[in-house]
Amino acid sequence: MSHDGVVLNIMESQLACDLLLHVQQWFDGYQLHTSPLQLAIKDGILVDFGPELHWHPNRLVESDGILLPAVTDLHTHPDHYASRFGSAPDRHSLYTGVNQVISQGDAGALGVQEFVDRIIIPSQTDVKLAINISKYGESRNTASISTIEDIDLELCIAAGQQFATQIVAVSVNVSRNSCPQVDPEKVLKIAVRAAEELKLPILYGMRRHIDWPIGEQLRLLRPGDIVTYCFRPAPHSIVDATGILPEICNARHCGIVFDVGHGCQSFNFDVAELAIQSGFMPDTISTDLQRGHIGMHPPHTLALVASKMMAIGMPLNMVLRAITTRPVEVLGLSNDKCFHKGMPANFQIFSLSGDGQVLTDCLGNQRNGKLITAEVVIQKGKQIR
C-alpha cells in the first residue's frame, strides 16, 4: 500500500500545474472555434492543452469569453520616462489586454540603451522598439526631425545591430508635425537604407498628398514595410469619394502592410468605413497609445479600437487576427503554431458585450456596436487580470 501511495503522489506531483484555463470559445490565430479547450500552465510555460485535461491546478479559471493567443499592439508609446508621448505599458497596455507592445520611435540611436534599461527590462509587458531614424527619438519637446543633422545613419545602424533582439523595425514619420522643415523624401530614403542594412521593416507615417504625392512616397517602400495611421481623415486620407486611392491599392498589391494607428487625431469612421466597404481591411490594428490618452473615458485600449473596426464591418475573425498573429508575422516574430507545448504562457480572454455600445472616432463621429473587453490577462503564466 505504501509503495502504491508513493507512486500515486509522484504521479499527482507530475500533473500539478499553477493555472488551468477552461474555455468554450478560442481563436487559433486564423479561425474562431466553439468547442471546449483547456490550457495547463506551469512555471510560466504552456505545458499541455486539449479538450479535457487531467492536471491538478493551484488555480482554475473558467470563462465564457474567447481565448486568444498573445495580443500585440503594433504602434504604441511605452517610454514613460524619456518620450514626450510615453505612457506606462504595464498599467495602460498589459492590464487592458495587451501582452506585447511595439514602441513607435520613442527612442533613437542615442536613447536605445536607456530604453532597454528603463522600459524593456523592468516591464511585465513584452516591449519591442521600432527605432526612430532621428537619433533623438521623441526625447525632445519638439519635432523629432527638426534638421537633417538629427539623423545619423551609421549611428542608427550600429544601434540596430547592438540591440538586434530588442529592435524590430525602423520608425520614420515624415508628417508636418514630425518633420516640418526637412525634405521628407530625403528622410525616407535614409530610413530605407537603415532598414535594408538591418534587414528590418519600416514603420512609416506618411506626408500629406499636397506636399508629396502619396504614390511617390509608397514607391520608396518595400514589401513588408508598414504604413500606419491608415484611416486618417483628409488631407492624409487613403480614400476619395469613389473609394480607395489607386496608389494605395497598388501598394497593397506590392506587399505594403497597412496599420490602423488610431492615436488622438488619426482615426476617422467615414474613411475606415468606406475602406471596409471597398474590401480594404487593415492588416493590423493598433492604438498609437500615448500620454494624451491617459484619463480618457472610456479608456483608450486596443480592445476599444478593435471594437470600432468591428462596428464598421470588419469580421470578428479578421479583427482578432489583426491583434494577434498578423502583427508578429509582419515583424518576423511569428511562430507556426499559436498553441504549442513549451511556449510562454501569454494569453488573453476577451468578452463581447451586446449591440448598442456607442463608439467614437477622433473627430467625434459615432457608431454603435459590440464592445470587446479584456476579461482575463495571462502574462508569463501569471494572471494579471
C-alpha angles and dihedrals in degrees: 000000000000091000091052090048092054091050090049092050091050091050092049092049090050090054095045116114137177098233137012120196118201119188139161096208127047140167118220095196093271110034138032114234127200101202135098117282130175127192123198115205126192130170091353094306134106102242100174143358137182144115094287124016131183101213124132107230129199085214131022121202117191120182142170089211129099117274113221134187115242113319118224128198103205097197122038141124108235098161100105092167108053107010122087088219100043129133127178109268099207093053101036103030113020097044091047095054112283124118099183133028132191117213111224101219101313088143131040126193093288093054106040096098091051091046091053093046098043103032115017101042101044097039123100086206115083103246128192130176134231095201114229115240085223107083089221096051110193095323095114129069090240140063112313090230108038095149134010087251088071086075122075110178097190093047090051092050092047092051091047091053094045093049098034095142093053100040116074104165145006113250121212125168115183098177118132090257095054101032107022104156106019123089103263093207092057091048094050093048090054091049091051090053090052092047092049091051092049094040091233135132122251121241101211136195110196131228117238115270096244091062097042125000112253092227091059091050094049093048089065092057123088132222108285096028113130128230110201129193087044096162098050118143121243136329087040097036123141091208139061130191092288099049138264115010113252090235090059093048090050091049093052090048087054092054103264112152122224124212129188101225093182099190125155097300107012107083124078122175094210093055094043093045094051089048093051091047088052090054095255108136121180115247092220137017119217139166106219081218111196144158092279091065096058111113095017119141118249092029114251102247137157089246089056093050089048088052090055091053091050091048091061096049110278106142116247093241091056092044092054093046090050091061100037124029101008097062093051091047090053090051094045093246098112128130121209093236126044093204118037134142114266096028121129109271099243111144143144134209111207127190130205123221124209124275121280102064111143113234124188133202128211093274096049096259113144140211132178124233149119118310119228114208135177109249101170128019120194118186122176089342096307125113106237095174 
